[in-house]
Amino acid sequence: VLGSRGLGDVYKRQAYNASNKAMLFTYWNIGKRIVEQELSGSDRAEYGSNLISVLAEELTKEFGKNYSKRNLHYYIKFYQYFPEEQIVNACVHNLNWTHIRSLLRVSDENARYWYMKEAVDENWSARTLDRNIST
C-alpha cells in the first residue's frame, strides 16, 4: 500500500502529465491556427515574417514569453511536421516539449517518426533522444 508520500508522488506525476499534454496540444493548435488561418496553408505568406513578429509581440504581452517569435516558429514547425492530431495524441503521454523540439531538428520524415517511436517505446529522456539524434 502506498504511503501518503507515495500517493502524493502519484498525484504530482498525474498533474505533470496532464499539464504536459495540455501544453503540447496548445502549442500544436497554435501552429495549426497560424498555418491554416494566418498563412493560408503556405509556409510563408507574403506578409508572413511581419505577421509572426506582430503575433509574437501581441501574444507575449498578453500571455508571456512562451509566445516569442522563435517559439511561434517552433509551434508552426511542430504542426507542419506532425499534421495529424492522432499522431500528436499518441506521443504526448511520454514526450515533453524538449523531446518535440529535438524531433523538429530531424528533417527526414521517416527518421523523425522512427526517433519519436523509439523515444516513446523506450521511454527515452529528452537528453537520450537528443544524443541519439546527434549521433
N, CA and C atoms as an extended XYZ file, in Angstrom:
405
Properties=species:S:1:pos:R:3:atomname:S:1:resname:S:1:resid:I:1 pbc="F F F"
N         0.852       -1.180        0.000 N   VAL     1
C         0.000        0.000        0.000 CA  VAL     1
C         0.899        1.245        0.000 C   VAL     1
N         0.530        2.203       -0.807 N   LEU     2
C         1.296        3.441       -0.882 CA  LEU     2
C         1.101        4.264        0.377 C   LEU     2
N         2.179        4.797        0.878 N   GLY     3
C         2.090        5.723        1.991 CA  GLY     3
C         1.632        7.075        1.477 C   GLY     3
N         1.455        8.013        2.373 N   SER     4
C         0.972        9.327        1.947 CA  SER     4
C         1.956       10.002        0.993 C   SER     4
N         3.239        9.786        1.214 N   ARG     5
C         4.232       10.365        0.313 CA  ARG     5
C         4.136        9.737       -1.076 C   ARG     5
N         3.986        8.424       -1.128 N   GLY     6
C         3.876        7.734       -2.412 CA  GLY     6
C         2.648        8.163       -3.179 C   GLY     6
N         1.540        8.338       -2.494 N   LEU     7
C         0.313        8.767       -3.132 CA  LEU     7
C         0.457       10.194       -3.650 C   LEU     7
N         1.121       11.033       -2.866 N   GLY     8
C         1.376       12.407       -3.314 CA  GLY     8
C         2.213       12.438       -4.570 C   GLY     8
N         3.197       11.544       -4.660 N   ASP     9
C         4.033       11.460       -5.856 CA  ASP     9
C         3.213       11.045       -7.070 C   ASP     9
N         2.270       10.127       -6.858 N   VAL    10
C         1.390        9.693       -7.944 CA  VAL    10
C         0.557       10.872       -8.443 C   VAL    10
N        -0.002       11.642       -7.523 N   TYR    11
C        -0.805       12.804       -7.900 CA  TYR    11
C         0.033       13.859       -8.610 C   TYR    11
N         1.247       14.068       -8.141 N   LYS    12
C         2.134       15.032       -8.792 CA  LYS    12
C         2.430       14.607      -10.225 C   LYS    12
N         2.698       13.319      -10.398 N   ARG    13
C         3.006       12.797      -11.734 CA  ARG    13
C         1.800       12.927      -12.659 C   ARG    13
N         0.610       12.624      -12.140 N   GLN    14
C        -0.615       12.763      -12.941 CA  GLN    14
C        -0.841       14.223      -13.333 C   GLN    14
N        -0.605       15.130      -12.397 N   ALA    15
C        -0.766       16.555      -12.678 CA  ALA    15
C         0.250       17.005      -13.728 C   ALA    15
N         1.496       16.547      -13.609 N   TYR    16
C         2.530       16.887      -14.582 CA  TYR    16
C         2.143       16.378      -15.966 C   TYR    16
N         1.691       15.128      -16.040 N   ASN    17
C         1.320       14.547      -17.333 CA  ASN    17
C         0.161       15.301      -17.976 C   ASN    17
N        -0.841       15.652      -17.176 N   ALA    18
C        -1.982       16.395      -17.701 CA  ALA    18
C        -1.551       17.778      -18.189 C   ALA    18
N        -0.697       18.422      -17.420 N   SER    19
C        -0.197       19.749      -17.795 CA  SER    19
C         0.637       19.664      -19.073 C   SER    19
N         1.505       18.678      -19.161 N   ASN    20
C         2.346       18.488      -20.333 CA  ASN    20
C         1.499       18.241      -21.575 C   ASN    20
N         0.508       17.390      -21.460 N   LYS    21
C        -0.368       17.073      -22.589 CA  LYS    21
C        -1.097       18.329      -23.057 C   LYS    21
N        -1.628       19.099      -22.107 N   ALA    22
C        -2.337       20.329      -22.455 CA  ALA    22
C        -1.394       21.325      -23.138 C   ALA    22
N        -0.178       21.423      -22.633 N   MET    23
C         0.797       22.350      -23.207 CA  MET    23
C         1.134       21.959      -24.641 C   MET    23
N         1.411       20.684      -24.886 N   LEU    24
C         1.765       20.247      -26.235 CA  LEU    24
C         0.614       20.454      -27.210 C   LEU    24
N        -0.617       20.151      -26.779 N   PHE    25
C        -1.762       20.382      -27.662 CA  PHE    25
C        -1.968       21.870      -27.915 C   PHE    25
N        -1.713       22.694      -26.924 N   THR    26
C        -1.815       24.138      -27.113 CA  THR    26
C        -0.818       24.595      -28.163 C   THR    26
N         0.429       24.185      -28.035 N   TYR    27
C         1.461       24.583      -28.998 CA  TYR    27
C         1.131       24.078      -30.402 C   TYR    27
N         0.660       22.843      -30.495 N   TRP    28
C         0.303       22.269      -31.788 CA  TRP    28
C        -0.860       23.045      -32.413 C   TRP    28
N        -1.860       23.351      -31.616 N   ASN    29
C        -3.020       24.088      -32.120 CA  ASN    29
C        -2.675       25.515      -32.510 C   ASN    29
N        -1.754       26.137      -31.800 N   ILE    30
C        -1.293       27.474      -32.193 CA  ILE    30
C        -0.613       27.388      -33.558 C   ILE    30
N         0.266       26.393      -33.728 N   GLY    31
C         0.912       26.203      -35.030 CA  GLY    31
C        -0.103       25.954      -36.132 C   GLY    31
N        -1.086       25.129      -35.840 N   LYS    32
C        -2.141       24.821      -36.814 CA  LYS    32
C        -2.895       26.085      -37.198 C   LYS    32
N        -3.286       26.854      -36.215 N   ARG    33
C        -4.058       28.081      -36.475 CA  ARG    33
C        -3.254       29.067      -37.317 C   ARG    33
N        -1.988       29.239      -36.985 N   ILE    34
C        -1.157       30.181      -37.746 CA  ILE    34
C        -1.017       29.710      -39.191 C   ILE    34
N        -0.733       28.421      -39.384 N   VAL    35
C        -0.540       27.902      -40.745 CA  VAL    35
C        -1.833       27.956      -41.550 C   VAL    35
N        -2.929       27.473      -40.970 N   GLU    36
C        -4.166       27.353      -41.737 CA  GLU    36
C        -4.918       28.670      -41.906 C   GLU    36
N        -4.903       29.516      -40.877 N   GLN    37
C        -5.720       30.725      -40.955 CA  GLN    37
C        -4.915       31.982      -41.241 C   GLN    37
N        -3.760       32.088      -40.672 N   GLU    38
C        -2.985       33.314      -40.861 CA  GLU    38
C        -2.103       33.258      -42.096 C   GLU    38
N        -1.508       32.111      -42.361 N   LEU    39
C        -0.622       31.967      -43.520 CA  LEU    39
C        -1.309       31.285      -44.692 C   LEU    39
N        -2.594       30.995      -44.545 N   SER    40
C        -3.401       30.370      -45.597 CA  SER    40
C        -2.792       29.078      -46.114 C   SER    40
N        -2.210       28.290      -45.211 N   GLY    41
C        -1.690       26.984      -45.568 CA  GLY    41
C        -0.303       26.965      -46.162 C   GLY    41
N         0.262       28.121      -46.470 N   SER    42
C         1.601       28.127      -47.062 CA  SER    42
C         2.649       28.218      -45.963 C   SER    42
N         3.872       27.884      -46.306 N   ASP    43
C         4.967       28.001      -45.352 CA  ASP    43
C         5.175       29.450      -44.947 C   ASP    43
N         4.991       30.317      -45.891 N   ARG    44
C         5.279       31.726      -45.616 CA  ARG    44
C         4.455       32.590      -46.562 C   ARG    44
N         3.481       33.280      -46.010 N   ALA    45
C         2.728       34.229      -46.815 CA  ALA    45
C         3.619       35.433      -47.097 C   ALA    45
N         3.201       36.276      -48.025 N   GLU    46
C         3.998       37.458      -48.353 CA  GLU    46
C         4.292       38.286      -47.113 C   GLU    46
N         3.337       38.340      -46.265 N   TYR    47
C         3.487       39.130      -45.037 CA  TYR    47
C         3.879       38.258      -43.854 C   TYR    47
N         4.261       37.007      -44.131 N   GLY    48
C         4.496       36.015      -43.084 CA  GLY    48
C         5.481       36.427      -42.007 C   GLY    48
N         6.622       36.973      -42.416 N   SER    49
C         7.626       37.315      -41.405 CA  SER    49
C         7.126       38.442      -40.508 C   SER    49
N         6.453       39.424      -41.097 N   ASN    50
C         5.885       40.501      -40.284 CA  ASN    50
C         4.751       39.988      -39.419 C   ASN    50
N         3.950       39.103      -39.968 N   LEU    51
C         2.817       38.564      -39.220 CA  LEU    51
C         3.291       37.845      -37.965 C   LEU    51
N         4.308       37.010      -38.090 N   ILE    52
C         4.825       36.265      -36.936 CA  ILE    52
C         5.354       37.225      -35.881 C   ILE    52
N         6.038       38.256      -36.317 N   SER    53
C         6.560       39.256      -35.370 CA  SER    53
C         5.428       39.957      -34.628 C   SER    53
N         4.410       40.354      -35.358 N   VAL    54
C         3.263       41.040      -34.739 CA  VAL    54
C         2.525       40.096      -33.798 C   VAL    54
N         2.280       38.866      -34.251 N   LEU    55
C         1.611       37.882      -33.390 CA  LEU    55
C         2.411       37.632      -32.117 C   LEU    55
N         3.709       37.470      -32.275 N   ALA    56
C         4.569       37.215      -31.115 CA  ALA    56
C         4.497       38.376      -30.132 C   ALA    56
N         4.553       39.567      -30.643 N   GLU    57
C         4.505       40.743      -29.768 CA  GLU    57
C         3.178       40.807      -29.006 C   GLU    57
N         2.080       40.600      -29.719 N   GLU    58
C         0.763       40.662      -29.081 CA  GLU    58
C         0.555       39.526      -28.080 C   GLU    58
N         0.915       38.314      -28.483 N   LEU    59
C         0.718       37.165      -27.597 CA  LEU    59
C         1.632       37.231      -26.375 C   LEU    59
N         2.850       37.692      -26.560 N   THR    60
C         3.785       37.814      -25.437 CA  THR    60
C         3.270       38.829      -24.424 C   THR    60
N         2.735       39.937      -24.909 N   LYS    61
C         2.167       40.938      -23.996 CA  LYS    61
C         1.036       40.340      -23.165 C   LYS    61
N         0.205       39.540      -23.821 N   GLU    62
C        -0.969       39.012      -23.131 CA  GLU    62
C        -0.699       37.737      -22.334 C   GLU    62
N         0.164       36.850      -22.861 N   PHE    63
C         0.328       35.525      -22.250 CA  PHE    63
C         1.727       35.200      -21.761 C   PHE    63
N         2.725       36.011      -22.075 N   GLY    64
C         4.065       35.755      -21.577 CA  GLY    64
C         5.034       35.266      -22.635 C   GLY    64
N         6.253       34.993      -22.181 N   LYS    65
C         7.374       34.727      -23.083 CA  LYS    65
C         7.290       33.424      -23.879 C   LYS    65
N         6.374       32.524      -23.540 N   ASN    66
C         6.247       31.289      -24.329 CA  ASN    66
C         5.770       31.547      -25.752 C   ASN    66
N         5.398       32.781      -26.057 N   TYR    67
C         4.853       33.102      -27.368 CA  TYR    67
C         5.770       34.044      -28.141 C   TYR    67
N         7.057       33.908      -27.913 N   SER    68
C         8.045       34.702      -28.643 CA  SER    68
C         8.031       34.308      -30.120 C   SER    68
N         8.647       35.144      -30.943 N   LYS    69
C         8.745       34.865      -32.378 CA  LYS    69
C         9.410       33.506      -32.608 C   LYS    69
N        10.473       33.250      -31.880 N   ARG    70
C        11.194       31.977      -32.012 CA  ARG    70
C        10.275       30.798      -31.690 C   ARG    70
N         9.530       30.909      -30.590 N   ASN    71
C         8.635       29.823      -30.207 CA  ASN    71
C         7.493       29.651      -31.201 C   ASN    71
N         6.958       30.754      -31.734 N   LEU    72
C         5.903       30.619      -32.737 CA  LEU    72
C         6.404       29.846      -33.950 C   LEU    72
N         7.665       30.077      -34.331 N   HIS    73
C         8.235       29.297      -35.433 CA  HIS    73
C         8.319       27.811      -35.060 C   HIS    73
N         8.652       27.503      -33.810 N   TYR    74
C         8.644       26.105      -33.356 CA  TYR    74
C         7.233       25.516      -33.435 C   TYR    74
N         6.240       26.274      -32.996 N   TYR    75
C         4.857       25.774      -32.995 CA  TYR    75
C         4.384       25.495      -34.420 C   TYR    75
N         4.750       26.379      -35.340 N   ILE    76
C         4.397       26.179      -36.749 CA  ILE    76
C         5.063       24.911      -37.276 C   ILE    76
N         6.334       24.758      -36.985 N   LYS    77
C         7.072       23.573      -37.453 CA  LYS    77
C         6.506       22.300      -36.813 C   LYS    77
N         6.129       22.372      -35.538 N   PHE    78
C         5.515       21.245      -34.835 CA  PHE    78
C         4.269       20.796      -35.592 C   PHE    78
N         3.415       21.737      -35.938 N   TYR    79
C         2.210       21.392      -36.687 CA  TYR    79
C         2.556       20.865      -38.083 C   TYR    79
N         3.476       21.506      -38.767 N   GLN    80
C         3.825       21.082      -40.123 CA  GLN    80
C         4.470       19.695      -40.148 C   GLN    80
N         5.300       19.392      -39.155 N   TYR    81
C         5.967       18.094      -39.114 CA  TYR    81
C         5.063       16.983      -38.589 C   TYR    81
N         4.073       17.342      -37.795 N   PHE    82
C         3.125       16.368      -37.241 CA  PHE    82
C         1.701       16.867      -37.466 C   PHE    82
N         1.244       16.878      -38.733 N   PRO    83
C        -0.044       17.496      -39.044 CA  PRO    83
C        -1.268       16.678      -38.614 C   PRO    83
N        -1.061       15.430      -38.259 N   GLU    84
C        -2.194       14.585      -37.878 CA  GLU    84
C        -2.334       14.564      -36.358 C   GLU    84
N        -3.502       14.974      -35.890 N   GLU    85
C        -3.735       15.096      -34.455 CA  GLU    85
C        -3.582       13.765      -33.731 C   GLU    85
N        -3.964       12.660      -34.361 N   GLN    86
C        -3.846       11.366      -33.683 CA  GLN    86
C        -2.395       10.988      -33.418 C   GLN    86
N        -1.474       11.434      -34.265 N   ILE    87
C        -0.048       11.169      -34.032 CA  ILE    87
C         0.420       11.959      -32.815 C   ILE    87
N         0.017       13.210      -32.746 N   VAL    88
C         0.370       14.033      -31.590 CA  VAL    88
C        -0.228       13.415      -30.330 C   VAL    88
N        -1.475       12.993      -30.412 N   ASN    89
C        -2.144       12.388      -29.264 CA  ASN    89
C        -1.446       11.114      -28.808 C   ASN    89
N        -0.910       10.356      -29.751 N   ALA    90
C        -0.235        9.098      -29.405 CA  ALA    90
C         1.101        9.326      -28.710 C   ALA    90
N         1.743       10.449      -28.979 N   CYS    91
C         3.084       10.652      -28.425 CA  CYS    91
C         3.108       11.529      -27.184 C   CYS    91
N         2.069       12.312      -26.938 N   VAL    92
C         2.169       13.303      -25.870 CA  VAL    92
C         2.202       12.725      -24.465 C   VAL    92
N         1.765       11.512      -24.289 N   HIS    93
C         1.782       10.973      -22.932 CA  HIS    93
C         3.188       10.609      -22.456 C   HIS    93
N         4.133       10.442      -23.362 N   ASN    94
C         5.501       10.102      -22.976 CA  ASN    94
C         6.533       11.168      -23.315 C   ASN    94
N         6.185       12.112      -24.157 N   LEU    95
C         7.153       13.098      -24.614 CA  LEU    95
C         6.792       14.481      -24.084 C   LEU    95
N         7.815       15.300      -23.880 N   ASN    96
C         7.572       16.673      -23.454 CA  ASN    96
C         8.049       17.628      -24.552 C   ASN    96
N         7.954       18.921      -24.284 N   TRP    97
C         8.315       19.910      -25.297 CA  TRP    97
C         9.782       19.818      -25.685 C   TRP    97
N        10.642       19.459      -24.769 N   THR    98
C        12.062       19.312      -25.092 CA  THR    98
C        12.257       18.163      -26.086 C   THR    98
N        11.533       17.060      -25.902 N   HIS    99
C        11.571       15.960      -26.872 CA  HIS    99
C        11.134       16.466      -28.253 C   HIS    99
N        10.006       17.164      -28.274 N   ILE   100
C         9.451       17.629      -29.549 CA  ILE   100
C        10.432       18.555      -30.257 C   ILE   100
N        11.018       19.476      -29.526 N   ARG   101
C        11.980       20.385      -30.154 CA  ARG   101
C        13.164       19.617      -30.738 C   ARG   101
N        13.606       18.563      -30.075 N   SER   102
C        14.679       17.729      -30.637 CA  SER   102
C        14.220       17.057      -31.922 C   SER   102
N        12.987       16.552      -31.931 N   LEU   103
C        12.454       15.904      -33.130 CA  LEU   103
C        12.321       16.882      -34.298 C   LEU   103
N        12.078       18.145      -33.996 N   LEU   104
C        11.935       19.150      -35.055 CA  LEU   104
C        13.249       19.410      -35.794 C   LEU   104
N        14.354       18.992      -35.214 N   ARG   105
C        15.657       19.132      -35.882 CA  ARG   105
C        15.860       18.071      -36.960 C   ARG   105
N        15.051       17.015      -36.946 N   VAL   106
C        15.199       15.900      -37.884 CA  VAL   106
C        14.369       16.206      -39.127 C   VAL   106
N        15.036       16.523      -40.227 N   SER   107
C        14.316       16.930      -41.439 CA  SER   107
C        13.692       15.759      -42.185 C   SER   107
N        14.298       14.583      -42.106 N   ASP   108
C        13.767       13.408      -42.797 CA  ASP   108
C        12.556       12.863      -42.025 C   ASP   108
N        11.421       12.833      -42.692 N   GLU   109
C        10.176       12.424      -42.035 CA  GLU   109
C        10.249       11.006      -41.470 C   GLU   109
N        10.782       10.058      -42.234 N   ASN   110
C        10.866        8.675      -41.754 CA  ASN   110
C        11.761        8.573      -40.521 C   ASN   110
N        12.890        9.249      -40.551 N   ALA   111
C        13.797        9.243      -39.403 CA  ALA   111
C        13.129        9.896      -38.199 C   ALA   111
N        12.432       11.004      -38.433 N   ARG   112
C        11.758       11.713      -37.346 CA  ARG   112
C        10.742       10.802      -36.655 C   ARG   112
N         9.930       10.110      -37.459 N   TYR   113
C         8.941        9.202      -36.874 CA  TYR   113
C         9.606        8.014      -36.176 C   TYR   113
N        10.721        7.541      -36.714 N   TRP   114
C        11.449        6.452      -36.062 CA  TRP   114
C        11.952        6.902      -34.687 C   TRP   114
N        12.579        8.069      -34.643 N   TYR   115
C        13.064        8.588      -33.362 CA  TYR   115
C        11.911        8.804      -32.375 C   TYR   115
N        10.801        9.314      -32.867 N   MET   116
C         9.651        9.530      -31.989 CA  MET   116
C         9.159        8.200      -31.419 C   MET   116
N         9.029        7.210      -32.292 N   LYS   117
C         8.548        5.894      -31.837 CA  LYS   117
C         9.504        5.282      -30.819 C   LYS   117
N        10.797        5.351      -31.110 N   GLU   118
C        11.784        4.804      -30.173 CA  GLU   118
C        11.747        5.546      -28.833 C   GLU   118
N        11.630        6.860      -28.890 N   ALA   119
C        11.590        7.652      -27.654 CA  ALA   119
C        10.380        7.279      -26.805 C   ALA   119
N         9.246        7.068      -27.462 N   VAL   120
C         8.030        6.675      -26.740 CA  VAL   120
C         8.161        5.250      -26.220 C   VAL   120
N         8.517        4.312      -27.106 N   ASP   121
C         8.580        2.896      -26.730 CA  ASP   121
C         9.645        2.608      -25.674 C   ASP   121
N        10.786        3.274      -25.785 N   GLU   122
C        11.903        3.014      -24.868 CA  GLU   122
C        11.957        3.991      -23.695 C   GLU   122
N        10.987        4.903      -23.664 N   ASN   123
C        10.905        5.890      -22.582 CA  ASN   123
C        12.203        6.688      -22.442 C   ASN   123
N        12.722        7.137      -23.599 N   TRP   124
C        13.953        7.905      -23.610 CA  TRP   124
C        13.755        9.254      -22.942 C   TRP   124
N        14.725        9.678      -22.203 N   SER   125
C        14.722       11.044      -21.692 CA  SER   125
C        14.978       11.974      -22.870 C   SER   125
N        14.717       13.257      -22.676 N   ALA   126
C        14.985       14.231      -23.733 CA  ALA   126
C        16.476       14.254      -24.068 C   ALA   126
N        17.303       14.093      -23.058 N   ARG   127
C        18.762       14.083      -23.273 CA  ARG   127
C        19.175       12.869      -24.114 C   ARG   127
N        18.596       11.704      -23.841 N   THR   128
C        18.907       10.494      -24.606 CA  THR   128
C        18.464       10.661      -26.055 C   THR   128
N        17.269       11.191      -26.266 N   LEU   129
C        16.783       11.424      -27.620 CA  LEU   129
C        17.713       12.381      -28.353 C   LEU   129
N        18.062       13.459      -27.718 N   ASP   130
C        18.940       14.455      -28.344 CA  ASP   130
C        20.294       13.835      -28.702 C   ASP   130
N        20.841       13.059      -27.802 N   ARG   131
C        22.126       12.397      -28.056 CA  ARG   131
C        22.002       11.420      -29.228 C   ARG   131
N        20.935       10.647      -29.281 N   ASN   132
C        20.755        9.672      -30.355 CA  ASN   132
C        20.554       10.363      -31.709 C   ASN   132
N        19.859       11.478      -31.717 N   ILE   133
C        19.696       12.222      -32.957 CA  ILE   133
C        21.045       12.788      -33.409 C   ILE   133
N        21.812       13.290      -32.486 N   SER   134
C        23.108       13.895      -32.819 CA  SER   134
C        24.114       12.890      -33.356 C   SER   134
N        23.993       11.633      -32.956 N   THR   135
C        24.935       10.623      -33.419 CA  THR   135
C        24.353        9.891      -34.611 C   THR   135
